[in-house]
Amino acid sequence: MCGIIGIAIRDFKETDRTQVRDLFLQSQIRGKHATGVSYVKGDQVHTIKEPVPAEKFLEKRHKMDAVSEESPSR
């Protein structure tokens, strides 16, 4: 099984980061073998994924920083 979360946020704030993190953790039971995030920045889709559960994936804060428009592309 896998879990898919779809979110549209125009102005990514710290409260959004917390909510997205909570969604990842709540849905990790649906896919413990890999976790990833795809986001649109400019006119390109970027994907970050790793073969780890959501909890381990989220330990590295920079993964969610990449989603913010203010962050440099990774």
C-alpha positions as CSV (number, residue, x, y, z in Angstrom):
1,M,0.0,0.0,0.0
2,C,1.0,3.6,-0.3
3,G,-0.3,6.9,0.9
4,I,-0.6,10.0,-1.2
5,I,-1.2,13.5,0.1
6,G,-2.1,16.4,-2.2
7,I,-1.7,20.0,-0.9
8,A,-1.8,23.4,-2.6
9,I,-0.2,26.2,-0.6
10,R,0.6,29.6,-2.2
11,D,2.6,31.2,0.7
12,F,4.3,28.4,2.6
13,K,4.6,29.3,6.3
14,E,5.9,27.6,9.5
15,T,2.3,26.5,10.4
16,D,2.0,24.9,7.0
17,R,5.3,23.0,7.6
18,T,3.9,21.7,10.9
19,Q,0.7,20.5,9.3
20,V,2.4,18.9,6.4
21,R,4.8,17.1,8.8
22,D,1.9,15.9,10.8
23,L,0.2,14.6,7.7
24,F,3.3,12.7,6.7
25,L,3.6,11.1,10.2
26,Q,-0.1,10.2,10.3
27,S,0.0,8.6,6.9
28,Q,3.4,6.7,7.3
29,I,1.5,3.5,8.2
30,R,0.4,3.5,4.5
31,G,4.0,3.3,3.1
32,K,6.9,2.5,5.4
33,H,9.4,1.5,2.7
34,A,9.8,5.0,1.1
35,T,8.9,8.6,1.5
36,G,9.1,11.5,-0.9
37,V,7.7,14.9,-1.8
38,S,7.2,16.5,-5.1
39,Y,6.6,20.2,-5.6
40,V,6.4,22.8,-8.3
41,K,8.9,25.6,-8.3
42,G,8.9,28.0,-11.2
43,D,7.8,25.8,-14.1
44,Q,9.4,22.6,-13.0
45,V,8.4,19.7,-10.8
46,H,11.0,18.7,-8.3
47,T,11.0,15.4,-6.4
48,I,12.9,14.4,-3.2
49,K,12.6,10.7,-2.2
50,E,14.3,8.2,0.0
51,P,13.8,4.6,0.9
52,V,13.0,5.4,4.5
53,P,9.8,5.8,6.6
54,A,8.3,9.3,6.9
55,E,9.7,9.8,10.4
56,K,13.3,9.3,9.2
57,F,12.7,11.4,6.0
58,L,11.4,14.3,8.1
59,E,14.4,14.3,10.5
60,K,16.3,16.2,7.8
61,R,14.5,19.6,7.9
62,H,16.0,20.8,4.6
63,K,13.7,18.5,2.7
64,M,10.7,20.6,3.6
65,D,12.7,23.8,3.2
66,A,13.1,23.0,-0.5
67,V,9.3,23.4,-1.0
68,S,9.3,27.0,0.1
69,E,9.6,29.6,-2.7
70,E,12.2,31.5,-0.7
71,S,14.5,28.5,-0.5
72,P,17.2,27.9,-3.2
73,S,16.5,25.0,-5.5
74,R,17.9,21.7,-4.4
